[in-house]
Amino acid sequence: MVNRLGALVFAAGLAAGPALAREPVRAPAADALVPCPEQGPGFVRARGARTCFRLSGRVGAGIDLRAGAGTRSAPSAAGRFAIDTRTDSDYGPVRAFLRMGHGRP
């Protein structure tokens, strides 16, 4: 009885395998971002919007080794994330910049 139940579960798993391995559904291309080369490299905007933005950042990780009496090591990590937005208004260009970081760059 147990062997039949195990075989049934195994067969159900084999039958469901291909259904679980299909590709995820992608968003339609109409929602894609449009480049803003007039604002500089890396700037994009959403379709129909006037504001261009650029997301950037970096991450670093390592191990801090200290020699001496009783060698010690500690992990070290640093990261930074920045958002730069630019919009042309009736009064001239408007820019907002936000940078968040942690640790040593």
N, C-alpha and C positions, 0 to 999 in steps of 0.2 A: 504494500500500500504506500509506504513512504517513498519507495523508488519510483512508483508511478507519478506521485505528486511532484517529486523532484524533476522528473522528465517533463512533466507538463509545464512547470515553471520555466525550465530551461528552453523549451520550445516557444513559449510565449515571449521570452526575452529575445530569442533569435528573430521572431517575427516582428517585434517592435523596434529592433535595432535600426533598420534603414529609415524608419519614420522619425526617429529621434535625431538622426544625423543629417537632416536636411539643412540647407543654407538659411541663415536668418533673413527676414524680409527687410529690404533696404528702403529708405525714404525715397519718394519720387524726386526726380531731378529738378522739378519746378521750385523746390525749396533750397536749391543750392545757393552758395554765396558767390557774389560777383567781385572780381578784383577791383581795387581802387589804385591804379598805378599813379595817379596824380598826387596822392598823399605819401607815396613812398613804397618801398618793397615790403611785402607781407600784409598790407592793409586790404581788407575785404569789407563788403557790406551785404546786408540781406536785400533781396529783390524788393524794390519799392521804397527803400529807406534812403535817407540822405546822409546818415552818419556812417563813417568808415571806422573800423576798429582793427586793432592788431593785438593778439594774445601772444605773450612770449614768457619764457622762463628758463630756469636751469636747475639742475639737481647735482649735488656732489656727495660722495660718501667715501669713507675710508676708515683706517684704523690708526689711532694715535698711539705710537709705541714710545715708552719712556724707559730708558736704561738707568740702572742704579741698583741700590740695595732693594731687592725684590722687584723684579721686572713687572711692570703693569702695562696693560693695554686696554684701550677703551674705544668703542666705535664712535666715529664722528660723522655728522651729516649736516648738510646745508642745502637750502633751497630758496628759490626766488620766483615769484610770479608777477607779471606786469600786464596791465590793460591800458592801452593807449587809444583814445577815441578822438576823432577829428570831424568837424562839421563846418561847412561853409554857410554863413548866415548873411543877412542883409547888412550887418555891421562889420563883417570880416570873418576870418577864421576863428572858430572856437575849439579849444583843445582841453581835454581832461586826461590826466595821467594818474594811475594808481599802481604802486609797487608794494608788495608784501614780501617779507623775507624772514628767514630763520637761520641762525648759525653763521659761520664765516663763509663768505663767497668763494 
